[in-house]
Amino acid sequence: MKAALEKQLKRIGETFKKEVPEAPPPAEEVPPPSAQSIPALANAKAISYKQYGSGAHSDMSISDTTMEVLSKLRDTVSRGVTSAVSQVSSVLPGNPVTREYEVTRHIASAGPGLMWKVYEGVKKSTKQAASVFVFEKKQLERFPNRRDREIILETLKKGVHQLTRLRHPNILVVQHPLEESRDSIAFATEPVLASLANVLGSHENMPSPLPPTLCNYSLFEVEIKYGILQLCEGLAFLHGDVKMLHRNICPESILINSSGAWKIAGFDFCTPNQNTETSQPFWPFQEYDAGLPGEAQPNLDFLAPEYVLTQHVDTGSDLFSLGSLIFILFSHKKSLFQNNGSWESFRRHAYELDSLSLRDLECIPSDLREQVKMLLNPTSHLRPDAHQLIKVSYFEDVLVKTLSYLDALYQWDNLQKSQFYKGLPQILNNLPHRVNLHRVVPCLVKEFVNPPMIPFVLGSVLMVAENANKEEFVQYILPHLKPVMKIKEPIQVILLLLLQRMELLLSKTPPSDVKSDVLPLVYHSLECDSPQILDLSLAIIPTFASLVDYPSMKNALLPRIKKLCINASLLSVRVNCLVCLGKLLDHLDKWLVLDDVLPLLPQIPSREPAVIMGIVGIYKLTVEHKKLGITKEILATKVLPFLLPLCIENGLTLNQFNALMTLVKDMFVRIETDQRAKIEQLQTIKDEQKNALETTLSAPKKDELIGGLPRENLGSTSATEALYQSLGLASFQDSTVAKAAEMGSASKTSSVSASPGIPPSAGLSLADKQRLAKEKEQQRRLEMEKPLQPKPSPIANRMEGPKDLTSQLIHSNLVMMGHKQPLAPAGFSSAPFRSSSTLGGNAPPPTWVPGITPAPQPQVMPFYSPRPSPGPVTHQIQFPPMAPLANSTSPPQTALSSFDIDDLLS
């Protein structure tokens, strides 16, 4: 990144030279810009060029394009360098370690004065986790003496170089050697959690706030016990194999890796053996220089007293430092004697060691108290060596031995490993969860590359996973389990173990990993040939059905169960398939059951009693389930036709037959109840519609004729008719008879209205029809034409004879009632009535001509019978017979006599 920015600045400088050739060169040579100085340099150049344009050469202006380029460059540098470079380049500016490792975050500090900053890192090529130790040279600025700065820097380099050459399980592993740049030195090691000093409360040169892993971090007793044992083994390696003195065993030199193991580091003040391998080892004495800063010399609080007393060092010097460290671990103090970097205080405390008693060491466990007192003895040769400490009864603990065996497993064969792994689950319950997660699991997952050993360690790993939360499971366990789920051999044992903990896996595995890794394992188990695996798979699938999403249930899990149920050769597998489907009903929706589960049952080829009971169980659960209730259509058309033949299977016991018949009867009752409710509802609607129609029409009378015959003449109901009436088929006959009665009454009404003069029972002849047609035509003409009313002449009046007073009276009454011109009803004769007169002789009646002569007056039937007149009237008026009115039900009227007329006129 720095090289690219330098090239870009160079191109911009060339652009400025072309645009501003008179610009003076810089007065002095400027060194190449570093990654940290680039933003300031860009801003400085922009300001200088701005000032230059407005100064002596103000007549020359910089183009807008150039200013935009400078502005963009400044923004890019500010964002890119400030964000990305601050994460990497500010930590390791120009250091070659950044080419192979990606540095993420600051997590710890270590080394003399905790000057090493420890960062989390990842190797770019292999994506392997690592820790990057960085010493920023700017920390040396607090030491004014240049000699002190050089000594501190050389001491740190010496310690890293010496650490790189050593290889032991209890010594920190270096992955990348020391690299130096102008601003820092750095190297990479195995993943580290923190230094022991950070864990004990020393937070110098640490990030703020502290990393979550160190918040409220406390050491368990087993961690302290096993950590001391690891330090003893590491010192035994240094003293016995390498013939080297560490000379600075203290919390700053002990690193705790990500697995919880204690590793020796900080070989800044180590002293190698000066004699040959065949002779007795010799380590030259190096005096403590009080004039140097404390970071350039061993920690005085852990330094052996022989530096003052005898000025001779040997392996006992490191063991005294170990004793001081053990005291701190149990006393929770900074040191046995707090010297605060003072040589005089250290000298005084060295002479006081003779008076140290067991009472001063009461904080240390009793099994180790005597040995610690011996380690703190002023005389070096009286101190126990590292090999003797390892054999102390304090370390004869089953938990410590377990952790020790886990570290030495790579030296054992499979038989020895299997014997150890069989008893491991009982021990895991007594170990703290953090120890199991960070210390035991990393050792166990190494065996996953050895398939024969997987069944022995998988159970212990899953046992630790039960106590882990979801984040811990995803980070520390799941990545190692994914390859195991895909192993084919020995598939049976691995499948059994994983299926037994399937609920655990599904509850703590992210959904994406469940789809890609866990559920394929379940699908594969349903395709296995082992009946034990199949039965176990079918038994545990309902326990985690709620964790399976709907698409996976529909498209992957159910089809495999259905296929297994149809094609299974063992009765137990088929029955378990039905039981599994029954338990899955609570996790399925209605349509999935109707489309996938119920159609499967008739396809099962066997009819054993156990299979029938499994089918009955599914139907019973489906019918009684509130969410999955089967409709009456499916019960009537598909379910009952399938269940009824099963009722006559000979292999059923009495209890099984009763269960089947109870289910069938229950289905019949459900069908009857639902259908009855539906029919009653429909009948209620029909009745409401019929009542609404009857309110507008008159209801037919019960005593009407049916087909021309009274009801009482139809005879009594026969047994056959009663049967069909009970079946509801009599309504069809009643409706037919009712339709016939309606047709008869309609024809009768039409005949009465059409021919009022003809009896209702008789038909109309051709002459009657012609007469009625003529009368109708005449009536129509009378309505259309208005007759003329000429004044009668006196001669005509004299020839008329006596006036018809009755006709005039009726005419006047009709006029008053609103009829201007009353018409003759149908059936009346159009000719005027005749009267015999003794005065005028037999005069012929006047002939009526339409439009010329007046229209004849209509003759109305009188309401009273005529009676004889008391006067000398000798002529009797005769009225023609009156035809009955249409649709009239009144009795026929008789003709009025002369007496009735006289009575009416009076």
Protein Blocks (a to p, Z undefined) as FASTA:
>chain_A
ZZmmmmmmmmmmmmmmmmmmmbccdfbdcddddfklmmmmmmmmmmmmmmmmmmmmlmbc
cdfklmmmmmmmmmmmmmmmmmmmmmmmmmmgoiaklmmpccfbdcbdedehilaccddd
ddfklopacddddddfklmmmpmblklmmmmmmmmmmmmmmmmmpccfkbccdfbdcddd
fkbccddddddfbdfklmnopaghiacdddfklgopacdfklmmmmmmmmmmmmmmmmmm
nopafklacfklpccdfkopacdehillgccdfbdfklccddddddddfkbcfklpccfk
lgcfklmmnopacfklmmmmmmmmmmmmmnopabfbdgkopaklmmmmmmmmmmpcfklm
mmpcfklmmmmmmmmpfblklpccfklmmmpmklmcfklmmmmmmmmmmmpcfklmmmmm
mmmmmmmmmpcfklmmmmmmmmmmmmmmmmklmmmmmmmmmmmmmmpcfklmmmmmmmmm
mmmmmpfbdfklmmmmmmmmmmmmmmmgcfklmmmmmmmmmmmmmmpcbfklmmmmmmmm
mmmmmmpcfklmmmmmmmmmmmmmmmpmbfklmmmmmmmmmmmmmmpcfklmmmmmmmmm
mmpmbfcfklmmmmmmmmmmmmmpmkloccfklmmmmmmmmmmmmmmpfkbcfklmmmmm
mmmmmmmmmmmmmmmmmmmmmmmmmmmmmmmmmmmpccddfkbceehiafklnopadfkl
mmmmmnopmmmmmmmmmmmmmmmmmmmmmmmmmmmmbcfkbccdfklmmmmmmmmmmmmm
mmmpccddddddfklmmmnopadfklmmmmmmmmmnopabacddehiafbdcddddfklo
paddddddehkaccdddddddfbdcdddfblcfbdcddddddddehiabdcdddddfklm
mmmmZZ
